[in-house]
Amino acid sequence: MADENLFGYVKGAEPLPKGAREFYINITQRNDKGTGEYNAHDYGAEFEYGATDKLALAVEVKGMGIDTSGIVIDGYLPGPNKYSMKFAGIEASLKYNFMSAARDDFGVSLFTALNYLVVDPHSGQDKTEWALEEKLLLQKYFLDGQLIWVGNVHFEATRALRYAIDDLPPEFDWPTEPEMELEIGAGTGLSYRFAPNWFVGAELLYVQENETEVGLERWSLQGGPNIHYGGEKWWATLTWFPQIQGGGETYPGQPDDDLHLVEKTKYETRLKFGINF
C-alpha cells in the first residue's frame, strides 16, 4: 500500500519502495463559476520510480481542456474559449521519507515539485509559469491500518507571465508584466477500509494566495468524500471536492459572495488511476 493514493488531493507520507514503478492517470473536472458556462478539465500522466526505500522520483505531463462562454472577468477571463485538450506543462518531483508510518509508528516526508506550465489554468490562454512547491507530509495508521490519517502543509512560489491578447473588451485589464504569487495551504484526510481492498474517506484542503500587487488575492476551503479501490497491481480513487467557503477578489455581480469564484469553481471531481509494475 506504499504510496497508493487513498485520497484525491492530500498526499500520504509513504514512498514507493526501492525499484518499484508506478504509472498514474489523473483527470480533474472543474465547473460552475456562478454565471455563464465554465467547464475545465485537467489531465495528468505521471511515472514514479522508487530510487531507494526513502526516495521516490516522478515526472508528470499535464494537459488541459476548457469550454467557457457567457462570462468575462476583468484580468482573468477575457472571453469565451473552447478546446478539448492541449499540452499544458510538465512537473518533476521527489518525495523523501524521514519516518515511516508503518515502521516508525508515524510517517513524515518532504515532497518537492518544480512545475513548468504553458497554459493559464483559469482562462485557458497561453501563459508561461514556473512554480516551486514544498509540502510536508504526515501520516498515521490506526486499528492495524484499517483507519489511516494524513496531514499536509504546503508552500508554493510562482512566477507567471501572460501574453497580450488582441481584441479585448474596452478597458479590459490583462496585465502582461511578470507576476509573483505565494501560496500557502494545509490539508487533512481520513480513510477507512470497510471491506477487503475498499476504502471510504473524506478530505479537506485550505489554500490562500498572495499576489505582488494586490496582497491577499484569494482563499478557499474545499472538502468532500472519496472512495478508493486497491488491487494487487492497480488502484483507483474517485473524489468529489466542492468549495465550502472562500473569499478574496470577486467579479461584478457575483451571486455567491461567500465563495471564491474568480480562480476557483464551485465544484471539482477528480479520478486517479494507478498501475504498479
N, C-alpha and C positions, 0 to 999 in steps of 0.2 A: 504493500500500500504506500511505499515511499514515493512522495511527490504525485500521487494520484489526486487529481483536482476534485475534492469534495465540494468546493464552492465555485461560484462563477466569477466573483470579484476579489474576495480576500484570498490570500495565499497561505499555505501551510509552510512549516519550517523544515520538513524532512526533504533532503535532496535525493536525486537518483543515486543508487549505489554505483560503485566503480564499474565501468564497462557497459552499463545499461544504456539503452537508447529508447527514445520515445518521440513519436510524431503526433502533433496536435492540430486540430482544426477548430477555430473559434469563429462563431457568427453572432453578431450582436445587432439587434434591431432597436433603433431609437425613433420614437414617433410622438407627435402631438405637442405643439407649442402654444396651444390655446386659441389659435386663429389660423385661418388658411389651411393649407395642407403641408405637412412636413413628415417625411419618412426617409430615414437614412439607415444604411447597412454597413457595418464594419466587418471586414473579413481578415482572418489571420491564419497562416500556415507556419507552424513552428517545429523545429527539430531541436531536441535537447539530448545532451550526452553527459553521462557521469564520468568526469575526468578522474576523480578519486571518490572515496566514500564520503568526503566532506564538500567537494566542489563539483557543481554541475554547470555546464556551459550551454547556451542556447542562442539560436538565431531565428528571427521571425520575419516573414514577408507579409506586408499589410496591403489590403485593398479596401476600396470604399465605393458605395453606390448611393445615389441620392435622388429623391423626387420631391421637389418643393414648389409650391405655387400659392399665390394669394397672400403672401406675407413678405413684407420688406422691413428690415430692422436696421436703422442707421448704424453704420460702422461694422455690421456683422452679416446681414443677409441682403445683398444688393438687388435680388430679384429671383425669378424662377430659374431652376436648374434641374436637369434630369439626365442621368446616365445610370446604366445597370451596375457596372463595376470597372474600376481602373486602378492601376498601381498607385498606392498611397504612401509607401515608405518601407523602412526596414528597421528592425530593432535587434541589437546584440545585448545579451545579458548574462549574468552569472549569479549563482546562489552559493554562498559559503556557509556551512553549518558549524557553529561553535559548540552547541549542545544538542544531543538527540532526544526527542520526546520519548522514544522507545527505550533507549539505553540509559539516559541520564534523568529520566522522570519529567524533564521539562525541556522543550525544544527552543533553541534560539538560533536564528540565521540572519544573514545580511544579504539582501537582494540589490544588485546594482544593474541598471539598464541605461543604454545610450540609444536614443531614438532619432532617426532622420526621417522627416515627413515632407512630402511634396504637394499635399492636398490639405486644405483647411477642413477640419472635421465638422464644422458648423455650416458653412456655406457651400462646400464642395469646390470652391475656387482654388486656383493654383496658389501655392504658398510654400516657402522654404522655412522649415522649423527644425531646430536642434534642441533636444531635451535630455537632461541628465537626471535620473531618478535614483534615490536611495530609499530602501524600505527595510525596516526592522520587522522580522517575522517571529512570532511566538506561537507555541503550540503545546497542548497538554492533553493526555489521554485520561479518561475516566472509565470506570466499570470495565476494566480489562480491554479497553479500546472500543467499547460499544458506543461511548459518547466521546466526541472529540471537540475541543475548543481551539480556536485560533484567534490571534490578535495581530494587527498590523499598524505601524506608524510610518508615514512616508513623507518625503520632501522631494520636490521636483523643481528644477530651474530650467526655463525655456527661453530661447532666443528665436523670434519669429520675424519673417519679412514677407509682407504681402506685395502683390504687383498691381499696377494700375489697370483699371477696367474701363473700357470705352462705353459711352452712352449710359452713364449712371444717372439716376434721377437728379433733378436740380438740387444743389446744395447738399447732396448726399455725402456724408463723411466716410471716407475709405482711406485711412492713413497708410502710407507706403514707406514710412520710416521704420527702422528696426525697433522692435518692442521686446522688453524683458518681462517675464512673468515668473512669479514664485508661488508654488502651490504646496500646501501642507494638508495632511489628512490623516484620519485614523479609521480603522475598520475592525469588526469582530464578527465571529460566526460560531454557531453550534451545529453539529451534525450527529444524528443518532441512527445507528444501524437497527432497523426494525425487522429485517429478515436477512437471510444469507445473501450477501452481495448488494443489498439495497440500503441506502441511507436517505433520510429526510432531514432537512435542516433549514436554517434561516441565517441571513447575514445583514449587517448594517455598514454603511460607509458614509463618513462625513468628509467633505472636501471644501476648502476655501482657497481662493486665488487672488493674489495681489499683482497689479499691473503697474508699470512705471508711472504712467500719467494720472491714473485715477485712484491709486491706492487699492483698498479692498474692492475688487470687481464683482465677486460673486461668492456665495456659499450655498451648499446644498446638503441635505440628508436624504439618502436613499436606503431602502431596505425591502426585503421580501424573502419568500420561501424558495427553496431549491430541492431538487430530487436527484440522486446520484445512483448509478449502477456501475459496479466494478467487477469485471470478469477476470479470468486468468491472463488474457492477452490484450484486452481492451476495456475502456471505461467511457462513460458519458455523463454529463451534468447539464441539467436544464434549470435556469434561474429566471424568475420574474422579479424585476427590480424597479418598482415605481418610485418617483420622487415623493417623499413625505412632506418635506418643508424646504424652503430655500429663500434666499434674499440677495440683495445687491442691485445691480442695474436692472431696470425694467424697460420695456418698449411702450410707446404711447398706446393707450387703450388696452393694455394687457389685462385680461379678465381675472386672472388669479394672482393677486399681489402677495400671497404667502408662498409662492413658488418662484424659482429662478428659471425663466423660460427663454432667456436670450441665448445662452450657450447650451443649457440643458434642455431636456424634454420632460414631459410628464411621465412617460413610460419607457422602460428598456426591458428587453428579453434577450438572454444570452444562452446559446447552446455551445457546449465544448465536447469534443470527441477526441480520445487519445488511443494510440496503439503502441504497445510495448513490443520491442523486438531486439 
